[in-house]
Amino acid sequence: MILPRAGTLLPALFCAGACAAPVPGARSTVTPEEPGPPWTTLFDGSSLCGWEVTAFGGEGEVELCDGALHLSPGSMLTGIHRTDGDALPTTDYELEVVAARLAGTDFFCGLTFPVGDSHATLILGGWGGALTGLSCLDGRDASENETKSYRSYPAGRDVAARVRVAPERIAAWVDGEPLFDVSIAGREVGLRPEVALSRPLGVACYATTARVRSVRIRILVE
């Protein structure tokens, strides 16, 4: 089912289910042996409760299909973002997204999230399909700062990316493998202008067909 274009209200059926229901079959970077607080599901593949298609301009189609969200290529970006920014934590939390590239050679997941009074974006598969890192630190995007790495993302294979935000650090993993653990103390954390509309929390792709199976969050400090 194709969703309404950005700026229009989503049909009520997309908010009919419980927004915090478990994600059946979703891959997680948290193993059964790793203790931690419970997760709250933000997107479970069946309901867009609390989400809105992002009005980037020239965005492609956004469709709920077969238990996942499919993002089609736009002239720039295609994505969704949360509408409940005031309810989201800004530190001491973890965020996980399960996503895949279906076609294309640029980033299939730009995960934008709150960091204190600012925001940052975890990029998976940018700049030709492999660049992975955090944008932006001290004005330098994922291709220019110390979080940069290169990974293979085979078409159609789901990956689980997890971000941990603490008062002075941001860490990330892909399929349980560490990506980076970087200090943000005394540093400028911000966004590239192109993804500013993904605030406060959003998922976007660039010139790429992407699939998003789940998004979930957990608070680390009571």
C-alpha positions as CSV (number, residue, x, y, z in Angstrom):
1,M,0.0,0.0,0.0
2,I,1.5,3.4,-1.1
3,L,1.4,6.0,1.6
4,P,0.2,9.6,1.1
5,R,2.8,12.1,0.0
6,A,4.5,14.2,2.6
7,G,2.4,16.9,4.3
8,T,-0.8,14.9,4.2
9,L,-2.3,13.0,7.2
10,L,-1.8,9.3,7.3
11,P,-5.0,7.1,7.3
12,A,-6.3,6.1,10.7
13,L,-5.6,2.4,9.9
14,F,-1.9,3.0,10.2
15,C,-2.3,4.1,13.8
16,A,-4.8,1.5,14.8
17,G,-2.3,-1.0,16.4
18,A,-0.3,-0.7,19.6
19,C,2.8,1.3,18.8
20,A,4.9,-0.6,21.4
21,A,4.1,-4.1,20.2
22,P,7.0,-6.6,19.9
23,V,8.7,-6.9,16.5
24,P,8.1,-10.5,15.3
25,G,11.2,-12.0,13.7
26,A,13.2,-8.8,13.7
27,R,17.0,-9.1,14.0
28,S,18.6,-7.5,17.0
29,T,22.1,-6.6,17.9
30,V,21.3,-7.4,21.6
31,T,21.9,-11.0,22.3
32,P,19.9,-13.0,24.9
33,E,23.0,-13.0,27.2
34,E,23.3,-9.2,27.2
35,P,21.2,-7.7,30.0
36,G,19.5,-4.4,29.5
37,P,16.3,-2.4,29.7
38,P,13.3,-3.4,27.5
39,W,12.9,-2.1,24.0
40,T,9.9,-0.1,22.8
41,T,9.0,-0.6,19.2
42,L,8.6,2.6,17.1
43,F,8.0,0.9,13.7
44,D,7.0,-2.8,13.4
45,G,6.4,-3.2,9.7
46,S,2.7,-2.9,10.0
47,S,1.8,0.5,11.4
48,L,3.2,4.0,10.9
49,C,1.7,5.3,14.1
50,G,3.8,8.3,15.1
51,W,5.5,8.7,11.7
52,E,5.1,11.0,8.8
53,V,6.5,10.9,5.3
54,T,9.3,13.5,5.1
55,A,8.7,16.5,2.7
56,F,12.3,16.6,1.3
57,G,11.0,17.7,-2.1
58,G,11.2,15.3,-5.0
59,E,10.9,12.3,-2.6
60,G,10.0,8.9,-4.0
61,E,7.1,6.7,-3.0
62,V,6.8,5.2,0.5
63,E,5.0,1.9,0.7
64,L,4.1,-0.5,3.4
65,C,4.5,-4.0,1.8
66,D,5.1,-7.5,3.2
67,G,5.8,-6.4,6.7
68,A,8.3,-3.7,5.9
69,L,8.5,-0.1,4.6
70,H,9.8,0.3,1.1
71,L,11.4,3.7,0.2
72,S,11.8,4.4,-3.5
73,P,14.5,6.7,-5.0
74,G,13.7,10.4,-5.1
75,S,15.5,13.2,-6.8
76,M,17.3,13.5,-3.5
77,L,16.1,11.9,-0.4
78,T,13.1,9.7,0.6
79,G,12.3,9.0,4.2
80,I,10.0,9.1,7.2
81,H,10.4,10.9,10.6
82,R,8.7,10.8,14.0
83,T,6.1,13.3,14.9
84,D,6.5,13.0,18.7
85,G,9.8,14.8,19.2
86,D,8.9,16.0,22.7
87,A,8.5,12.4,23.9
88,L,11.9,11.2,22.7
89,P,15.0,10.9,24.9
90,T,18.1,13.0,24.0
91,T,20.7,11.1,25.8
92,D,21.3,7.8,27.7
93,Y,19.4,5.7,25.2
94,E,19.9,3.1,22.4
95,L,18.2,3.1,19.0
96,E,18.1,0.2,16.6
97,V,17.0,0.0,12.9
98,V,16.8,-3.1,10.7
99,A,17.2,-2.1,7.1
100,A,18.5,-3.2,3.7
101,R,19.5,-1.8,0.3
102,L,17.4,-3.3,-2.4
103,A,18.9,-1.3,-5.4
104,G,21.2,1.6,-5.9
105,T,24.7,2.6,-4.9
106,D,24.3,5.2,-2.2
107,F,23.1,5.2,1.4
108,F,20.1,3.0,2.1
109,C,19.9,4.1,5.8
110,G,20.5,7.6,7.1
111,L,19.3,7.3,10.7
112,T,18.9,10.7,12.3
113,F,18.5,10.9,16.0
114,P,18.7,13.3,19.0
115,V,22.0,14.0,20.7
116,G,21.5,16.4,23.6
117,D,20.2,19.7,22.2
118,S,21.3,18.7,18.7
119,H,21.1,15.7,16.3
120,A,23.3,13.4,14.3
121,T,22.9,10.9,11.5
122,L,24.3,7.4,11.1
123,I,25.1,6.7,7.5
124,L,25.1,3.2,6.1
125,G,26.3,2.6,2.6
126,G,27.0,6.1,1.2
127,W,29.4,7.4,-1.4
128,G,29.3,4.4,-3.8
129,G,27.7,2.0,-1.5
130,A,30.2,1.3,1.3
131,L,30.8,4.4,3.4
132,T,29.7,4.1,7.0
133,G,30.0,6.7,9.7
134,L,28.5,9.5,11.7
135,S,27.5,12.9,10.4
136,C,28.5,15.5,11.5
137,L,31.3,16.0,14.0
138,D,32.8,19.5,14.1
139,G,31.2,20.2,10.8
140,R,32.8,17.1,9.1
141,D,30.4,14.5,7.7
142,A,30.8,10.7,7.7
143,S,33.3,10.8,4.8
144,E,35.6,13.2,6.7
145,N,35.7,12.3,10.4
146,E,37.2,9.5,12.5
147,T,34.1,7.4,12.5
148,K,34.5,6.6,8.8
149,S,34.7,3.0,7.7
150,Y,33.8,1.0,4.6
151,R,31.5,-2.1,4.7
152,S,29.8,-4.3,2.2
153,Y,26.0,-4.2,2.1
154,P,24.8,-6.9,-0.3
155,A,21.5,-6.1,-2.0
156,G,18.5,-7.5,-0.2
157,R,20.3,-8.5,3.1
158,D,18.9,-6.9,6.3
159,V,21.4,-5.4,8.7
160,A,20.7,-4.4,12.3
161,A,22.3,-1.1,13.2
162,R,22.4,0.1,16.8
163,V,23.3,3.5,18.2
164,R,24.0,4.3,21.8
165,V,23.9,8.0,22.9
166,A,25.5,9.0,26.2
167,P,26.2,12.5,27.5
168,E,29.8,12.5,26.2
169,R,29.9,9.6,23.7
170,I,28.2,8.1,20.7
171,A,28.8,4.4,19.8
172,A,27.4,2.3,17.0
173,W,27.3,-1.4,15.9
174,V,26.2,-3.2,12.8
175,D,25.0,-6.8,13.3
176,G,26.7,-6.7,16.7
177,E,30.1,-5.6,15.3
178,P,31.5,-2.3,16.7
179,L,31.6,0.6,14.2
180,F,32.9,3.4,16.4
181,D,32.8,4.7,20.0
182,V,33.6,8.4,19.7
183,S,33.8,11.2,22.3
184,I,31.6,14.2,21.7
185,A,32.7,16.1,24.8
186,G,33.3,19.7,23.8
187,R,32.6,19.0,20.1
188,E,30.0,20.3,17.7
189,V,27.4,17.6,16.8
190,G,25.1,18.5,13.9
191,L,23.4,17.6,10.7
192,R,24.1,18.1,7.0
193,P,21.4,20.5,5.8
194,E,19.9,17.9,3.4
195,V,18.7,15.8,6.3
196,A,17.5,18.5,8.6
197,L,13.9,17.6,8.0
198,S,14.5,14.1,9.4
199,R,14.6,15.6,12.9
200,P,13.9,14.6,15.6
201,L,14.2,11.0,14.6
202,G,14.0,9.7,11.0
203,V,15.2,7.2,8.4
204,A,16.1,8.2,4.9
205,C,17.7,6.9,1.8
206,Y,19.5,8.7,-1.1
207,A,19.0,7.8,-4.7
208,T,18.5,4.2,-3.6
209,T,15.7,1.7,-3.0
210,A,15.6,0.8,0.7
211,R,13.6,-1.5,3.0
212,V,13.1,-0.8,6.7
213,R,11.8,-3.7,8.8
214,S,11.9,-2.2,12.3
215,V,12.9,0.7,14.4
216,R,13.0,0.5,18.2
217,I,14.4,2.4,21.2
218,R,15.3,1.8,24.8
219,I,16.1,4.1,27.7
220,L,19.3,3.2,29.5
221,V,18.9,5.3,32.6
222,E,15.8,5.6,34.7
